[in-house]
Amino acid sequence: MNIEMTVRRADAADASRVTEVFAEATADEAVLTWVMKDHPEIAQRWRTEHVPELIRHALHEDEVWVAAVGDDIRAVSLWRTVTDSEQGEQEVSWARKLFEHTPVPPFRRLATVTGALAARHPEEFPHRYLQSIATVPRHRGSGAGGAILIHRLAAAERAGVPVYLEASTERSAALYERCGFIRVGEPIPLPEDGPTMLPMWFRG
């Protein structure tokens, strides 16, 4: 019997499971892999300390949307409605303070990428920002990420609000393009052999 994949907004009751899925799904994400390079102990600390806080904040302040088959969450996405540049500036300040408190290469790289993305984040308000979308490895290719995109882009189009993101790989950029995103501006290269971020807009 086939069980239909559903897309829904997560709530506080989902926090624990969403945290687990997001930590697993992003373990090999291009930017995070670069940030945590050669420091597995920091990667573990990130998963156990920072990911739970990130999900709690997103559930409370922003939106977390998941794709699931029954109770099996296969993909998690973090969305934000951006009305000014204040939150980006706060994230830059947080990343810098994290590095000052724990001056190790991963947190230096985290401060670098946070600053680079904030410097190029568009000042066209309001817009929706797809901060992150990730599918657990065993379910990649099942359409979970695409299901979230189709669902949320349809909602953005109905609301007349554009959507912005930065793709971290050509593969992910190709998926976004199939869903209607277009590349805009110059790519954002990260230092130390980091990935190149690709700014993209969806305008319906």
Stockholm file with secondary structure:
# STOCKHOLM 1.0

chainA/1-204         MNIEMTVRRADAADASRVTEVFAEATADEAVLTWVMKDHPEIAQRWRTEHVPELIRHALHEDEVWVAAVGDDIRAVSLWRTVTDSEQGEQEVSWARKLFEHTPVPPFRRLATVTGALAARHPEEFPHRYLQSIATVPRHRGSGAGGAILIHRLAAAERAGVPVYLEASTERSAALYERCGFIRVGEPIPLPEDGPTMLPMWFRG
#=GR chainA/1-204 SS CCCCEEEEECCGGGHHHHHHHHHHHTTTCHHHHHHTTTCHHHHHHIIIIIHHHHHHHHHHHSEEEEEEETTEEEEEEEEEEESSSHHHHHHHHHHHHHHHHSCCHHHHHHHHHHHHHHHHCCCCSSEEEEEEEEECGGGTTSSHHHHHHHHHHHHHHHHTCCEEEEESSHHHHHHHHHTTCEECSCCEECTTTCCEEEEEEECC
#=GC SS_cons         CCCCEEEEECCGGGHHHHHHHHHHHTTTCHHHHHHTTTCHHHHHHIIIIIHHHHHHHHHHHSEEEEEEETTEEEEEEEEEEESSSHHHHHHHHHHHHHHHHSCCHHHHHHHHHHHHHHHHCCCCSSEEEEEEEEECGGGTTSSHHHHHHHHHHHHHHHHTCCEEEEESSHHHHHHHHHTTCEECSCCEECTTTCCEEEEEEECC
//
